[in-house]
Every structure is written in C-alpha cells, then in structure tokens.
Amino acid sequence: MQAPDDFNPQPGTAEVLEPGLRRILAPNPSPMTYRGTNTYILGTGGLAVIDPGPDSDAHLAAILEAVQPGQQITHIIVTHSHLDHSPLARGLSKATGAPVHAFGGPQAGRSEVMSRLADGGLAGGGEGIDKEFSPDVTVADGEVISGDSWDLEVIHTPGHLGNHIALAWKDACFTADHVMGWASSLVSPPDGDLTDFMASCRRLRQRSWRVFHAGHGAPITDPAGRLDWLIAHRESREAAILEALAQAPATARSLAELIYTDTPAALLKAAERNVFAHLVDLTGRGKAAPQGVLSAPSVFALKGC
C-alpha cells in the first residue's frame, strides 16, 4: 500500500480535520517520517496536544500560535518516546504548565525477550529513542484521560515500541506509529517486538472504528481494511522467510537482501531489522531457531532442521 501523493500539508499550519480536532505537521520530513510528524490538538477550550514532536523551536511556536483566545493547553500526551514524537513535550510543558502524560519512560512495556537482547548489547534502530523522556503522569491501559469536552481511552499497543499507546476518541483513534497510512510500521528490536505488534493489531481490529489519525500521513478512512492489510503484509513476510529458511539456514541480513528486492539501499538496514523481528517472533513460536544464542547476527534455521 503506497502513500497518497496528495498528502503534503504545510508544516506549522494548524489544519481542521473535524470539529474539535486540528493537525500541525512538524518540519521533520525523512525516509522514516514521511512528510513529518503529525501533532494533534484536541478540544475547543481546554486543549490536549497529542505528540508534540521533535525538538524544534519552529514547531513549538506553531503549536503555541494555534492556541486561540479563550483556549489553553491543559494536557500533553505522548504516544511513545521516539525522537520524532516526544522531545518537544518538555519545552511545551514548560511554556504552558501542562503536565506530560504517557505510558512510561523509554523502557516501559518492553517485552522480556527484547530486554534480554538489549542487555546483550543490541542497540535500537530506526527513529531513535528519546532516552531522557519521563512523563509527569503515567497512564495505564484502559485508563480514560478526560479534559474539557473530550475523553481519550488509553490503549496500550506495544510492538513499534514497548511504551506505545493508541488513544480512542469516540469512534476515532489516534494510532501514532502503530498504524500509518503511508507505510507499514517499523518493528526494530530491541525497541520493537513483532509478537506484541501483531497482538496489538488484532486487538485494534476487534473494535469498529470510523477513522485512524496516524503519527505520519493522512487520516485512514478504512481502519479495518488497513489493519487487515498490515496483518496480511506481516504474514506474507513471514511466509517468505519460512520459504527461504526451508532452502537453507540464513541470517537476517541475507534474508533481507533476498526478500526486500525493491527496497532502496539506504533502507536495507531497516529491512534487516524487520526480518530479525520476524525471526525472534518465529523463535518464540517454535517455528525457527538460532544456531547458538539469539542475536541479530545469528544464523537461523527452521525448527528441527
């Protein structure tokens, strides 16, 4: 599924998406962030800012300029602590006095297997972790964050990152980087866990949604279809990996080069991380196994081969 070419909003401009909801695009386009990070402003009086974005003076000014007479920012909510989503939270909090809400710090929600990989020296990849991030208010799965005329239900959606949350607003959902319209989400161990990612996809699929407002890209107007595509996409990658392993044991790197034939060279490292995420998941489900200790450079084989 390709990103729509017509999604190209002006960074720093607050655009109305629907009554009570505006979006400001941060000025941080990249191969990992598409046009940039979407910051959402929810409410008409007391406002919630969802994902302030990267550390950017220009973006901070744009958010503050979007506050209209009679309005004030009362809540800052961070969906996860990647460098393109959370760093501006502290500066925005200092400027407004609003507390920062999140599931926890950078390692909150990390699975046991990913903790072992991190302890073994595997470093994160992709967007990069905001290592200094610490919320003022820690929120839990199922908790409702209430403001002036709005309520947001916290849905813990680990996978892209252990502390990742989605936020349900009536029949809409702010899905951050778990479900995006422009690309499939990066799952990069030890920050990302594919087993958790698939479980989170299937959990979101159990509910009926009108629209997803993602961390990057345009609103997703067919949430069920997008989730079905994400699940099928991952299942097809798994099938390709299992087919390749049936021919011979292989590393994540060699599998990425074999499977991601259309991927630009600059993104091959991310593809390798995605393959390794699948291999960790397959190991946990007893379908594959590393030859030796589980690690990113390991040679993997089908279980029993």
N, C-alpha and C positions, 0 to 999 in steps of 0.2 A: 504494500500500500504506500503510495507516494504522497508527499506533502503537496497541498494545493499551491500552485504558483501565485495565486492572487492574495495570499496572506502576507502582507507586507505593511503593517501599520507603522506609523511614525513614532519612533522612540520618544518617550517623555510626554506624550499626549494622552490624556485620560479619555477613553472612549466608552460610551454607554453600551453595554451588551444586552441588558434588560433592566427593567425598573429596579433600582436599588443596587445595581452592580456595574462597576466600571473596571476597565483594564488599562494598565500602563505598561508598555513594553520597555524593558531595560535596554540600555545601549551596549549589549554584550553578545553580538552575533558570533557564532563559531560553528565548526562542524559538529560540536556536541550539543549546542544550544539552539540551533536553527537561527531564527531571526533575533533571538534573545529571550530572556526570562520574562514570563508574564507575572506582573504584580497585580493583585486584585484588591479593589476597595469595595467593601460590602457595607450597605446601610445608607440611611438618609440623615441621621442625626449623629448618634454615636457610631463611629466607623470602625470596622475591622480591616486591617491591612494583612492580606494573606501573601506570604513570601515576598518580603521587601526586596530581595535580590542581592546582587553583588555589591561590594563596597564601592560606591560611585557617588560623588558629590552631586553630579548632574541628576542622577536618578532620585536621590534624597530630595533635592529641590523640587523635582517634578511631583513627587508624592505629596510634599507639603503644600505645593501650589494647588493641588487638586482638592484640598480641604476648603469647602465653601463656607460663607458666613452662616453661623448657627451650627456648624458641624465641628466635631473634634474626634481625633483618633483615640479610641479607648482600648483597643486590643490589637496586638501584633501577633500573628500566628505564623509559625514556620513549619512547613510540611516535612522538611528534612534538612540535614546540615551539610549539604554540598555547597561549594563556594559560589555557585551561581544563584543560590536561594536564600542563604541565612546571614551572611556577614553584615548587611546593612541594618539588620534588626537592632543591633546595639545603638547605632547612631540615631536611628529613628526613635527608639525608646528615649534616648537622652533628649532629643528635640521635643518630644511630645509628652513624656511622662507615662506613656502607656506601657504596661508590662508585656513581656515576650512569653508567649505560650508555645509549647512544643512537647513532643513525646519524651524527650530527654536529650542528653548530650550525644556526641558522635558515636559512642559505642552502645547506646541504649538499643535494646531489641536485637542485638547481634546474636545469631544462632551459635550453638556450641561448636559445630564443625568450622564455622568461619572464625570463631575465637581461637581455635587451635591453629588454623592456618596463619592468622595474624601473629600469634605467639611464636610460630615457626619462622617468622621473618617475611612473610608475603606482604608486600605493600599494596595499597589501593591504586586503582587506575581511574581513568575517566575524568569526571569533572573536578575531582579533588575534594578533600574533606576540610570543613571549617573546624579545625582542631580546638579552637578556643570557644566554640559555641556552648552556651549554657543558658537554658531558659530561666526566666523568673518564676514561671508557673509550669509545672509538669502535668500534662494531661494524660488520661488513660483511655484505652479502647472502650467505646460505648459512652464516654462522658459527653455531656452537652455543654458547649460554650455558648453562653447567652449574652446578647448585647441589646442595644436599643432597637427593637423591632426585628431582630434576627436571631436565629438559633443555628448552631452548627454542631452536628454529631460527629464525634471523632471516630474514625475507622482506622485501626492500625493495619497498615498494608505493607509489611516488610517484604523485601525482595530486591528492589532497586537499592535500598539502604535499610538497615535494621530499624532506624528510628522514623521511617517514613509513615506518614499518615495521609489519609484522604479525609475530606470534610463534606458531609452531606448537608445540603441546604434545600430542604423540602425534596423535590424530585430532581434536583440538580446536584452534581458532585464535583468538588474541586479535587482532581485526581493527581495533580502535580506531575511527577515524572513516572508514576506507575503506569498510567495510560495516557499516551500522547497521540495526536493526530498526524504528526509529520514523520514519525519513525517508531520502530519498536524500542522499548526501554532498554537501556544498557544494564546488564547484570554482571558486575565485575567483582569477583572475590578478591579480598575478604569482606569488602563492603557490601556487595550484593550476593544474594543467595537464591538460586533458581528454584529450589524446592519451596521456599517461602513465597517467591514471586508467583508461581503457578497457583499456590493455595490462595493467595490474595486475589488473583484474577478470578478464580472460581467463586470466591466469597462475594466479590462485587457483582458477579453475573447472577447471583441468586435474587437480586433486587431489581425492581423496574425503575429505570432512570429516563428522564427526558433529555438531559444534556450533560456532557462532561466538559468542565472548564479545566484545561490541562496547563501544566507548567510551561509548555512551549507549544506554539502553534495555535491554530484556530479552534473554536468550540467544536466538540464532537457531537453531532446531532443524531448519530445512530450508536449509542453506547453499547447496546447488546451486540451489534454487528462488529464493532471494534474489538470488544473483548473476545468474541468468537475468533476473530482474525488473529489476535495476539496468541491465544491458546493454540490455535492450529499452526501458526508460524513456529512456535517453540516445539510443538510436536513434530513438525516436518524437519526441523534442525536435528532433533533427537533421532529421528529415523535415519537421516543422512549419516550421522555419527555412528550409529549402530551398524549401518551397512558397510561403512568404511572399516570399522573395527572387525567386522566379520572377515575381511580380507587379510588384515594383518594388524598387530598392535601398533599404536601410534601415539604421538604427543599431541597436546592441544595445538601447538604451532603448526605441525604438519597437517592436522585435520582442518584447521582454519584455511590454510593455503589451498587445500583440496576442495573445500566446500564453498568458501566465500570468493568465488572466481570473479565476481563483478565488483568487489569492494576495492576502493582506492587504496593505494599502498599506505597512505597516511592513517587509514582507519583499520589496518590489518591487526595492529596490536589490540585494539578494542575487540575485534572479531575473535582473536585468540582468547581473550578474557571470557567472552561469551561461551566459547567452546569449552573452556575449562569449567565454567559454571555448570554446563551440561554434564561434564564428566564427574564432577563432585556429586551432582544430583543422581546420576546413574549409579555411582558407587554406593550412595546411601540407600538406593532402592534395590541393590543387589544385582544389577544388570551388567556392571562393569567393575573393574578393579585395577588399581595402580600396581605396577611392578615395584614393590617396595613401599616406602612411606608416601602418603598422599601429599603431593606438592605440585606446583604449577609446571615444572619441567618433567614430571613423571611420564613414563610410557604406560599407556593404558591398554587393557585387553578386555574382551568380553569375559564375563564371569564364567569360569570353568574351562576357558581356552588356554 
